[in-house]
Amino acid sequence: MTEHDLKILAVFFNGVIIIAMVVSGIWVGLDAYRNGRNKAEALMWGFFAGWFLVVGPIFYVFFKKRFYKS
């Protein structure tokens, strides 16, 4: 592999990671909004899940019932 090939591969994997972060953030934000959270709280959940790619969505799924008890 040449240096050019490695750069293309790195850009590809960085793109995949960014897309996964955006998708997980959107999914968690929409789910939080559908479960009765206001827009600001749903947005914050989305940012949290997007920023912490693996931990955020897992944390949300396991603890959303505890946080959503009103």
C-alpha positions, 0 to 999 in steps of 0.5 A: 500500500502506498501512502496515498492509499493509506490516506484514502483508507483513513478518510474512509474510516473517519467518515464511517465513524462520523456517520455512525456518530450522527446516526446514533445521535439522531436515533437517540434524540428522536426516541427521547422526543417520542418518549415525552422529553421536550426538544431541549432534553431530546437534543441533549440526549442526542448530543450525548449519544453522538459524542460517546459513540458506543457508551451513549446509546447503550447508556440511553437504552438501559437507563431511559426508563429510570429517567423517564419516570414522571 
